[in-house]
Amino acid sequence: MWPTNRDGATTMQRKRTRRLGAGIAAAAVWAAMLVTSTANAAGERPLFISVGTAARPPIGWIEFCSGHVRECDTRPVEARDVLLTSKAWKDLIRINRWVNDTIKPITDLEHWGVVERWNYPDDGYGDCEDYVLLKRRMLMQAGWPRQALLITVVRDKRGDGHAVLTVKTDKGEFVLDNQHEDVLLWSDTGYRFVKRQSQNDPNHWVALGDPRPATATATSR
């Protein structure tokens, strides 16, 4: 018969108890983390805009295309979102700030003598749509897919018509805006989103949940 080692048995029992306690503690921490993560997710604002039915393109876009036929002569393509890497994020911030800092705001009436005209601000002046067109062109020249760069009509916090560039990514839809230095998630802008270009075809526009009309005429802001 083997001799009984009471001290050894007690030591082993203590080790098992400590391991069990550690396992329970780890499970409790993981459960707490899971609950916290779920709660945070529930509290987050929507990452993606709800897209509705077809909408009429703004007259500014139609007239822009009449003067930039090759740029608007496109075929429908498959929708595509951008993979938002750290480099891509830096590019968005850099281009948004450069255009905002470089272009001087002016209304179409002051600039062209007409109420509404969309054009590239090649002379250094423009209003909201012109900022958008330049940011879109610069991103496309940098290799970004057109399908992810959508001209968007919104109403700002004062209810005025305004244009921004929506960038569709795998991490949400972000807005480049001449009224903001920062690139914001669409749901953090405080704007009411009206309509935008379709991802499949820039000449087709879609409603964004609010059917009331809004034009991007605007103001020089």
Secondary structure, 3 states (H helix, E strand, C coil): CCCCCHHHHHHHHHHHHHHHHHHHHHHHHHHHHHHHHHHHHHHCCCCCCCCCCEECCCHHHHHHHHHCHHHHCCCCCCCCCECCCHHHHHHHHHHHHHHHHHCEECCHHHHHCCCCCCCCCCCCEECHHHHHHHHHHHHHHCCCCHHHEEEEEEECCCCCEEEEEEEEECCEEEEECCCCCCCEEHHHCCCEEEEEECCCCCCCEEECCCCCCCCCCCCCC
